[in-house]
Amino acid sequence: MSITITISPKAQSKLEKRAAGFGQDLKTFVRNLLEREAALESLSEVAKPIYRQTNESKISEDDLGNLIDETLAEVRREKPLASR
């Protein structure tokens, strides 16, 4: 798919500098940004297992906190920040 967008010259300049910092041209840099954004799960998608488990059991606040930490760690292992 191909799209055309209009951005300010200032925004273009900033993005070109950031792209250069990653050794990319502007087109590649912006495409990668959009691809990473599209791949991110929404908070509601990430929270579904937590919500389901807390509704099905009488989980303590400590256990809920641990479950949240474990879920976030799993998501981060699957999609490290550098590849987002």
LINRA-V552450 format. One record per pair of residues at least 24 apart in sequence whose ideal C-beta (glycine too) atoms are under 7 Angstrom apart, sorted by sequence separation. I is the first residue (numbers start at 1). GAP is how many residues later the second one is. D is the distance in Angstrom with one decimal. If there is no record, write none. Layout:
BEGIN
I_GAP_D / I_GAP_D
END
This chain:
BEGIN
46_25_6.6 / 46_29_5.9 / 40_44_6.5 / 36_48_4.5
END
